[in-house]
């Protein structure tokens, strides 16, 4: 008969002296929590938040606009979006402030300062 075991979880962090601290725990952790710890350890929280802005685009703008656009990059608060149709580019320019507001609300932070449609 198979016996289920809980393997120890390793928790890494940085103490006040900027030294790595490794702790072991028998409590299972979600992979998202572990990834969040890794971002924190390596000082990549900003990159994580920027990546999240790319991931929520389709949900925020909806299926119709998502099919006509492709998010290219997010640099220093500016989201660069390729629009496949000039008419949609114009329409999105009119909706820019609303889209920025909805993106920032979904992210829980004012990360998106501007959107460049090209």
C-alpha positions in Angstrom: 0.0 0.0 0.0 1.2 3.5 -0.9 1.9 5.8 2.0 1.6 9.5 1.3 4.4 11.7 2.7 4.8 15.5 3.0 8.2 16.5 2.0 9.8 19.5 3.7 9.4 22.8 2.1 12.4 25.1 1.9 11.7 28.8 2.5 14.4 31.3 1.5 14.5 34.9 2.4 17.0 37.8 3.0 17.6 39.1 6.5 18.4 42.6 7.5 22.1 42.1 6.7 21.2 41.1 3.1 22.2 37.5 3.8 20.2 34.5 2.6 18.2 32.6 5.3 17.0 29.1 4.5 14.3 27.7 6.7 12.7 24.3 6.4 9.0 23.6 7.0 6.8 20.5 6.7 3.8 22.7 5.7 3.1 22.4 2.0 3.1 25.7 0.1 1.5 26.8 -3.2 3.8 27.2 -6.1 2.7 30.8 -6.6 3.9 31.6 -3.0 7.2 30.1 -3.8 7.6 32.1 -7.0 6.7 35.3 -5.1 9.4 34.5 -2.6 11.9 34.0 -5.5 10.9 37.4 -7.0 11.4 39.1 -3.7 14.8 37.4 -3.0 16.2 38.6 -6.3 14.7 42.0 -6.1 12.4 41.4 -9.1 9.0 42.5 -7.7 8.8 45.3 -10.3 9.4 42.9 -13.1 6.7 40.6 -11.7 4.2 43.4 -11.6 5.0 44.5 -15.1 4.6 40.9 -16.4 1.2 40.8 -14.7 0.2 43.9 -16.7 0.9 41.9 -19.9 -1.1 38.9 -18.7 -4.3 40.9 -17.8 -4.6 42.7 -21.1 -6.9 40.2 -22.8 -9.2 40.1 -19.8 -9.4 43.9 -19.5 -10.0 44.7 -23.2 -12.2 41.7 -24.0 -12.1 39.1 -26.7 -12.8 41.3 -29.7 -10.0 43.8 -29.0 -7.7 41.1 -27.8 -7.9 39.4 -31.2 -7.0 42.6 -32.9 -4.1 43.5 -30.6 -0.8 42.1 -29.3 1.0 43.4 -26.2 4.6 43.7 -27.1 6.3 45.0 -24.0 6.0 47.1 -20.8 8.8 49.5 -20.2 8.9 52.1 -17.4 5.2 52.4 -17.0 4.4 52.4 -20.8 2.6 49.5 -22.4 3.4 49.0 -26.1 0.5 47.4 -28.0 0.6 46.4 -31.7 -2.9 46.9 -33.3 -3.5 45.0 -36.5 -6.0 47.5 -37.9 -5.7 51.3 -38.2 -9.4 51.8 -37.4 -9.0 49.8 -34.2 -5.9 51.8 -33.4 -7.9 55.0 -33.6 -10.7 53.6 -31.5 -8.3 52.4 -28.8 -6.7 55.8 -28.7 -10.1 57.2 -27.7 -10.4 54.5 -25.0 -6.9 54.8 -23.7 -7.6 56.6 -20.4 -10.4 54.1 -19.6 -8.2 51.1 -20.4 -5.3 52.5 -18.3 -7.7 53.0 -15.4 -9.1 49.4 -15.7 -5.6 47.9 -16.0 -4.4 49.7 -12.9 -7.5 48.7 -11.0 -6.9 45.1 -11.9 -3.3 45.3 -10.9 -4.1 47.0 -7.6 -1.5 49.6 -8.3 -0.9 52.6 -10.7 1.7 50.8 -12.8 0.5 51.7 -16.3 1.1 55.4 -17.0 0.6 55.3 -20.8 -0.2 53.0 -23.7 1.4 53.4 -27.1 -0.7 51.8 -29.9 1.3 51.1 -33.0 
